[in-house]
């Protein structure tokens, strides 16, 4: 998929999708013949395994982003807020533990 296609699939803006790719949070490969960055389903799975988009998880859980951020800040041994100047807040899951999104609340 192209970056605009993953934006639609993940229901995020194209700008944010480009930020994820440009900051190397979303894995991709380059198609040499036209220099296109190509994202596969496996790349999306890898992203979801390693990162949380705050607004999407808050919506899924039915709570405000502010409340969820407070919960995640109290779990800094599990989630690390990225400070890359992204359009949205993204947390990286720490490597020593992976828990489902349902286990955090």
C-alpha positions in Angstrom: 0.0 0.0 0.0 1.1 3.6 -0.6 1.2 6.1 2.3 -2.2 7.6 1.3 -3.7 4.2 1.2 -2.5 3.3 4.7 -3.8 6.7 6.0 -7.3 5.6 4.8 -6.9 2.1 6.2 -5.8 3.3 9.6 -8.2 6.3 9.5 -5.5 8.8 10.1 -4.6 11.9 8.1 -2.2 11.6 5.2 0.1 14.1 6.9 0.3 11.9 10.0 0.9 8.8 7.9 3.8 10.5 6.2 5.1 11.6 9.6 5.0 7.9 10.8 7.0 6.8 7.7 9.4 9.8 7.7 10.3 9.2 11.4 10.8 5.5 10.6 8.0 4.4 13.0 6.1 2.7 10.2 8.3 0.1 8.4 8.3 0.2 4.6 10.2 -0.9 1.6 11.2 1.2 -1.5 10.0 0.1 -4.9 13.0 1.0 -7.0 11.4 1.5 -10.4 9.3 4.5 -9.2 10.9 5.2 -5.7 7.6 4.6 -3.9 7.6 3.7 -0.2 5.5 0.6 0.0 3.8 -0.6 3.3 2.5 -4.2 3.7 0.0 -5.6 6.1 3.0 -7.1 8.0 4.5 -3.6 8.3 1.2 -2.3 9.8 1.2 -5.3 12.3 4.8 -4.5 13.3 3.8 -0.9 13.9 0.8 -1.9 16.0 3.0 -4.3 18.0 5.5 -1.5 18.8 3.4 1.7 19.0 0.1 3.1 20.3 -1.6 6.2 18.8 -3.1 7.9 21.8 -6.3 9.3 20.1 -7.2 6.0 18.4 -6.9 4.0 21.7 -8.8 6.6 23.6 -11.6 6.5 21.1 -11.6 2.7 21.2 -11.8 2.8 25.1 -14.4 5.6 25.2 -12.3 7.9 27.3 -10.6 11.2 26.7 -7.1 11.3 25.4 -6.1 13.4 28.4 -7.3 10.7 30.8 -5.6 7.9 28.8 -2.4 9.9 28.7 -2.4 10.2 32.5 -2.8 6.4 32.8 0.0 5.8 30.3 2.3 8.3 32.1 1.8 6.1 35.2 3.0 3.1 33.2 6.2 4.6 32.0 8.0 1.3 32.5 5.7 -0.1 29.8 4.9 2.8 27.5 7.3 5.7 26.5 5.8 8.8 25.0 7.7 9.8 21.8 8.7 13.4 21.5 9.3 13.8 17.8 7.0 16.7 17.0 4.4 14.5 15.5 0.9 15.7 14.7 -0.6 13.2 17.2 0.7 11.6 20.4 2.4 8.2 19.9 3.7 5.9 22.6 6.3 3.2 22.1 5.8 -0.1 23.9 8.9 -1.0 25.8 10.6 -4.2 24.7 10.5 -6.1 27.9 6.8 -6.5 28.0 4.0 -6.5 25.5 0.4 -6.4 26.8 -2.9 -6.1 25.0 -4.5 -2.7 24.8 -7.3 -4.1 27.0 -4.9 -4.8 29.9 -3.9 -1.2 30.4 -7.2 0.1 31.6 
